[in-house]
Amino acid sequence: MEYPNSKCRIAQTEYLSRLPEEERENKAREIRIGNASYIYHQQAIPIQENRLIMYYKEWLKGLHPNIARHMKILGFEACRTMLPFTRYVNERNDIGMRDWMKEHL
């Protein structure tokens, strides 16, 4: 899976081309997995803010109290792009990471 930003895609391609042949396939696989993961998590960000705030409050309730307290201190704006929260949002919208990754890799 390709990265959505063309400059990054070009940099990834150039990086792979400089690697020894025997290393390319493994590194290309790592890059594809990383790109797919990035795209998966980015899906959660454009959801309507009022819905995200509702999910944020739900998410906090499910966290260990010490972690929830820290996330409250950080606040919604800081947490809205954190991977555990974006995964929660996607899962809440029936977009499971495991199945999504299988489908897109």
Number of C-alpha atoms within 10 A of each C-alpha: 15 16 17 12 8 10 10 12 15 12 11 17 14 11 13 18 11 10 12 9 9 8 11 15 13 11 15 16 13 12 19 18 17 15 17 22 18 14 16 20 20 15 14 23 16 8 11 9 11 9 10 19 14 10 18 21 13 13 17 17 11 10 12 9 11 8 12 16 13 11 17 14 10 11 12 15 9 11 15 19 15 13 16 12 21 22 20 21 25 19 13 13 10 10 17 15 17 8 9 14 15 9 8 12 12
